[in-house]
Amino acid sequence: MRRFVPIILTVLSLSVQPAFSQKLSYTTTWIGNSFGGGRKWVQDFVEDLHVEPNGTLYTASVWDEAGREFGIYRNGDVLGECKDTHGWGTLGGFAVASNSKYLFIAHLQGNEGGHLKGEQYPPAGFDWTGVSRRNKDGTHAPFPGGRGRFNDMIILHQVDTKTDAQIRGLAADEQHLYISDTYAGVIRVYNAETMGPIRNWQVHGKPTKLAIDGKGGLWAVVETTGRPRYKIVRFSTEGQILPQEVPLPSDAVPTDLCVDRKSASLLVADNGPSQQILVYANIYASPKLVRRFGEYRGVYGGKVPGLVGPLRFCGPQGVGVDSQGNLYVACNQAGGGTVLRAFSPKGKLLWELLGLEFVDGADADPKTQAADVFTNENHYKLDWSKTKPGSQWRWYAQTIDPFRYPNDPRLKEDCTGTAIRYIAGRRYLITTGMFQGFMAVFRFQGLIAVPSAIVSRVKLDSVPNCPAKGRWIWRDANGDGRFQAAEFSDADGVEEGEFWAWWMDEKGGIWYGYQTGEKPIHYLPLLGIDRFGNPIYSRRKAQRFDLPPGMNHLLRIEYWPETDTMFLTGYTDERPKKGGEWGIVGTEVWRIDGWMKGNRKPKWRAVLPYEADKLFTKSFCTAGDAVFAVECHSAKVHVFDRNTGRKLGEITPGPEVSRESGWVDFPDAIRAYRRRNGEYLIFVEEDWKAKIIVYRWKP
């Protein structure tokens, strides 16, 4: 990629000034992952956990941006991952198991829309689901008759790309591989060495997780169509149903199970309201629930809902024990994110690994001088006196409660952008979508961010009673954080074209802007706060504004009411759109003073890096006396003087994070805050290795 040297056009003097870019002095740190990158990071998600006798953990997930769908961990450290589970049509999965010689991973092989040809790929329009065999270090272990890209896969189903036929459970001993074929409602047994089929049997329901007990029994979680919704049954390895059935609590959602052979107990991960590990004794005669490990309701319970703690689980998804009786719990937190914890037999936390942020922005709380930082789902405490990279942050709280607020849009929508605002002295969390379809406002009750108001231009499938078409506004009029039909307003059925500019100003006013058209800039003033603390908006009170002359394509807005200062970005007559890129910042940033007084003449115009379809800026923000704009592909941050528009320098990921970053993926991916000591904290999305990059720059 060629180096693009931006220039600054000073409109007032009608002259082009040469670019000036000094080398900035800064350090790089991060938030949200136990490791900074390179060979070490904790994967984005976790769907299954398998624990070896020596305490080695194998984890399974459908996706990790950097390719660690199947991770390998031990003693609080990263050992590696299964290779080649990412890209070329290959996707991760929901199950992992091992014996003393091999590792087995359940996953999917696609064809990337049909352009991957050959016998190692399914035909166009179809996916293969099955199990691949690996060596214990994650490398390939092919076998005669093996299929897929590396001849190490057995294919159970070829289905169209819209059908979910992924395998949900695996277990293995020295001779056999047991496969929970959820799609077919069958448990299948294969020879672990030849990978040839041996037998199978039908299950009344959908089998998911499996565990072998060492006494000729195979335990299976079965999802049923009746009541109870789940059951755990024991089969012989030949397929006969055995009499030991586990009495699950009526509200339990079993997501994993394992047998502790040392204590002859069955452990079940419960992702229902209890958020605990259920421990059953007397499992070979009449299983009985004898203990619950973890605080009841996990992170969502107790005196302070949302508060993080070692025994306050959030989405338990995997459980296992090693030969010493140490217990391991894997959580897939609400909204996405991996939590791995190890406990001694007495329940003492031994270590914890975190990979909490995926396609998330971050913003500082201005009232606490960035001692508190928020992302869409998480609240962190920061100690900026610490200088060791990655040492400043502490995971403090999860701000989602999926049980009390099951339709929180952060659970299912593409909430990415994050901002913290104080309105009438009260703190609010603001989120925007990856494709800018909506802006959602959350009020805080304690540590939990409660759905409060939404302004949307599209139907949101996750929102009950949402208008079927067009734009609308919702406000939580009865204060329950849920969506009743009478709470929607301004639902006019108008299908708005795409736009990329959302902004809530410091007084709670909402700005959004179409790319083109007559008076494309819209402003919804804050009309008040209701008795539950919800901000009130109405499109009937909206103000509309034309683009300033010379800007022909609007892409971002930032307005600062205290100084009546407007920042706009987009394409201009002098630097128009030339490629097929979409949703980017554009080619210029403009500062306009006196916007509400009617001025439309820029104080300055700053030129951004742009090469059609190759080099462009994805996100921008302002803070203090600086303007920051971050490129998509390189994640390079360009820094401008807020008062003059002069280019000050550039910032790129430093050695502290192995000089690497993923693409910057969404419009509001950068936020910045200037501390009282003059230091700037610049938060940039880093989805490749599940974290937020933070640059510390003091001019």
C-alpha positions, 0 to 999 in steps of 0.5 A, spaced: 500 500 500 502 506 498 503 512 503 498 517 502 500 524 504 494 528 506 494 536 505 490 541 508 486 546 505 484 552 508 478 555 506 479 562 509 485 563 505 483 560 499 490 556 499 493 549 499 497 548 505 503 543 505 502 537 510 506 537 516 506 531 520 511 530 526 512 524 529 508 523 535 510 520 542 505 515 545 504 508 548 499 503 546 495 499 551 489 495 551 482 493 554 478 487 554 483 481 553 488 477 558 493 478 552 495 483 547 496 479 541 501 476 537 501 469 539 497 470 545 490 472 545 483 469 548 478 467 543 472 471 541 467 466 543 466 459 547 461 454 545 464 448 548 470 446 553 474 439 554 479 438 559 484 433 559 487 429 565 493 434 566 489 440 565 489 442 558 483 446 556 480 445 549 475 450 547 470 450 541 467 456 538 463 458 531 468 464 530 474 467 532 476 473 527 484 471 528 482 463 527 482 461 534 475 457 533 478 451 537 483 454 542 488 450 547 490 453 554 493 450 560 495 454 567 492 460 565 496 461 558 495 460 551 498 454 548 495 455 541 489 453 536 487 448 531 490 450 524 486 452 518 479 452 522 478 459 519 477 461 511 477 458 505 470 456 507 471 453 513 468 455 519 468 453 527 463 449 531 460 447 537 463 441 540 470 438 541 473 432 545 479 428 545 482 421 547 490 420 549 492 420 542 487 425 538 483 431 538 476 431 535 473 437 532 466 438 530 465 444 524 463 446 518 466 446 511 462 451 506 464 453 499 464 461 500 458 462 495 460 457 490 467 460 488 471 454 491 471 448 487 474 441 487 472 435 491 475 438 498 469 442 498 461 441 497 457 443 491 455 451 490 449 452 495 451 447 500 455 446 506 458 439 509 457 438 517 462 433 520 468 432 525 475 433 523 481 429 527 487 432 529 493 431 533 493 433 540 497 440 538 492 442 533 495 439 527 492 435 522 491 427 523 488 425 516 486 418 515 484 413 509 477 416 506 478 422 510 474 428 506 475 436 506 481 440 505 486 436 509 483 429 508 481 429 516 474 430 516 468 425 516 462 428 513 455 427 516 451 432 512 450 436 506 445 441 507 443 447 504 447 453 506 441 456 510 440 449 514 443 448 521 446 441 521 452 442 526 454 437 531 453 439 538 456 434 542 462 429 542 466 424 546 471 420 545 475 414 549 481 410 546 477 406 541 471 410 540 468 417 537 461 418 540 457 424 535 451 427 537 448 428 531 443 434 533 440 435 526 438 427 525 436 426 532 441 420 532 448 418 536 453 415 532 459 411 534 465 411 530 472 408 530 477 413 533 483 410 529 480 408 522 474 413 523 469 408 520 462 408 522 460 402 527 453 403 530 448 409 531 441 409 535 435 414 535 434 419 540 427 421 542 429 429 542 435 432 540 442 430 543 447 435 544 453 435 549 456 428 551 460 425 556 463 418 558 463 416 565 468 410 565 463 405 567 460 403 560 455 409 560 454 415 555 451 421 558 447 425 553 443 432 554 437 431 550 432 437 548 425 435 547 419 438 544 415 437 551 416 438 558 421 438 561 424 442 555 431 438 557 433 432 560 439 428 561 439 421 560 444 415 560 446 410 555 450 404 554 455 405 549 451 400 545 445 404 545 441 402 550 437 407 555 439 406 562 435 407 568 439 413 571 436 419 569 438 426 572 433 430 575 434 437 572 431 443 576 425 445 572 428 452 569 435 449 568 438 450 561 444 445 561 449 447 556 455 442 558 456 436 562 462 432 565 463 426 569 468 427 575 471 420 576 475 421 582 468 423 586 463 419 582 459 425 580 456 428 574 457 436 573 452 440 569 453 447 566 446 451 567 445 457 563 438 458 566 437 463 571 441 459 576 447 461 572 451 455 576 454 448 576 450 443 578 453 437 582 450 430 582 452 424 586 450 417 586 450 417 579 450 410 578 444 408 582 439 414 582 443 421 581 441 426 586 443 434 586 447 435 592 451 441 591 451 448 586 457 451 585 457 458 584 453 464 586 445 463 584 444 467 578 451 469 577 453 476 575 446 478 574 444 476 582 446 478 589 446 485 592 449 488 586 447 485 579 452 486 574 458 486 578 463 481 576 466 476 581 470 469 580 463 465 582 459 470 579 458 466 572 455 469 566 453 464 561 456 458 563 457 454 557 462 449 558 465 445 565 470 440 566 475 437 571 482 434 571 485 428 574 487 433 581 479 435 581 480 442 579 474 445 576 474 449 569 468 453 567 467 456 560 462 462 560 460 465 553 457 472 556 451 475 554 453 479 547 459 475 546 465 474 549 470 468 553 471 467 560 475 461 562 476 460 570 480 454 573 478 453 581 481 448 586 477 442 589 476 447 594 473 452 590 479 457 590 480 461 583 486 459 580 486 463 574 482 467 569 482 468 562 478 473 558 477 475 551 471 480 552 470 485 546 469 483 539 467 489 534 466 493 540 467 501 541 469 504 548 468 510 551 470 514 557 466 516 563 467 524 563 465 524 570 470 520 573 476 522 568 476 515 565 477 511 571 471 508 568 470 506 561 464 502 557 463 498 551 457 496 549 456 490 554 462 491 559 464 496 564 471 497 566 475 500 572 482 503 570 488 505 573 492 510 569 497 510 574 500 504 571 504 503 565 505 496 564 501 495 557 495 491 559 495 492 566 491 498 567 484 495 566 480 491 571 473 488 568 468 491 573 461 489 571 457 486 565 451 491 564 446 487 560 441 482 564 438 477 559 433 475 564 430 481 566 431 484 559 430 479 554 429 483 548 435 488 550 437 489 543 445 488 545 443 481 545 441 480 538 442 486 534 449 489 531 450 494 537 457 496 536 458 504 537 459 506 544 458 513 547 457 515 554 453 521 556 450 525 562 443 528 561 440 532 567 446 529 571 444 522 569 449 517 566 446 514 559 449 509 555 448 510 547 449 505 542 449 505 534 449 499 529 454 496 525 450 499 519 447 505 522 440 502 522 438 505 529 441 509 535 439 506 542 439 509 549 440 506 555 439 508 562 443 505 568 439 502 574 445 500 578 450 497 574 445 495 569 444 499 563 436 498 561 433 499 554 430 506 555 429 509 548 431 507 540 430 512 534 430 507 528 430 507 521 429 500 520 425 494 523 429 490 528 427 483 529 429 482 536 424 488 538 417 485 540 411 489 537 416 493 533 413 496 526 413 492 521 416 497 516 420 504 516 422 508 521 420 509 528 421 511 536 420 507 542 420 510 549 420 505 555 414 509 558 412 504 563 419 503 566 419 496 565 425 496 560 421 491 555 417 493 548 409 494 549 406 496 542 403 503 545 410 505 547 412 506 539 411 513 536 412 516 529 411 510 526 410 512 519 412 506 514 417 511 511 423 506 508 429 511 509 435 510 504 442 508 508 445 513 512 451 513 516 451 519 520 449 518 528 450 523 533 448 524 540 450 531 543 452 533 550 445 536 551 442 529 549 440 532 542 440 526 536 443 528 530 443 524 523 444 525 516 442 522 509 448 522 504 444 526 499 438 530 498 434 536 500 436 538 507 439 531 509 441 533 516 436 532 521 436 534 529 431 531 534 432 536 540 431 533 547 424 534 549 425 532 556 426 526 561 420 522 563 419 520 570 423 513 569 429 517 566 427 516 559 429 521 554 423 524 550 424 525 542 419 526 537 420 527 529 414 532 529 419 537 533 425 535 528 429 541 525 432 539 518 439 543 515 442 543 508 449 541 507 454 546 506 456 548 499 462 544 496 460 538 500 456 533 496 455 526 500 455 526 508 457 521 512 459 523 519 456 528 524 459 531 531 456 537 534 458 541 540 452 545 543 456 549 548 460 552 542 455 551 537 461 547 533 459 542 527 464 537 524 461 534 518 465 529 514 464 526 507 465 527 499 466 534 496 466 537 490 474 537 490 474 530 492 468 526 490 467 519 491 471 514 486 470 507 488 465 502 490 466 503 498 461 504 503 460 507 510 466 510 510 468 517 513 469 520 506 475 524 503 474 531 508 473 533 515 470 540 516 469 544 522 464 549 522 463 554 527 456 558 529 452 552 526 445 554 529 446 561 528 446 559 520 454 559 518 455 554 513 462 557 511 468 552 514 473 554 519 477 549 516 477 543 511 482 537 513 483 532 507 483 524 509 487 519 506 483 516 500 484 511 494 478 508 491 476 501 494 483 501 497 485 506 502 480 510 506 478 512 513 472 508 517 471 512 523 473 519 526 472 523 533 474 529 536 476 530 543 480 536 547 484 540 542 484 534 537 481 530 531 482 523 530 481 519 524 482 512 523 483 508 517 480 501 515 485 496 513 491 499 517 488 501 523 492 508 522 490 514 526 491 520 523 491 526 528 489 533 527 489 540 530 482 541 532 482 549 532 486 549 525 485 543 522 493 542 521 495 535 521 499 533 527 501 526 526 500 519 526 499 513 530 499 506 529 499 499 533 505 499 537 510 493 540 505 492 546 500 489 541 505 486 536 504 492 532 497 489 529 490 490 529 484 487 525 480 492 520 476 497 523 469 495 522 464 500 523 462 507 523 463 509 530 469 505 532 474 510 535 473 515 541 477 519 545 478 523 551 483 528 554 484 527 561 486 533 566 493 532 565 493 533 558 494 526 556 489 523 551 486 516 551 484 514 544 480 508 544 480 504 537 476 497 536 480 491 535 476 485 533 482 481 530 484 479 537 478 481 542 480 487 545 480 495 545 486 498 543 488 504 547 493 509 545 496 514 550 498 520 547 500 527 551 502 532 546 
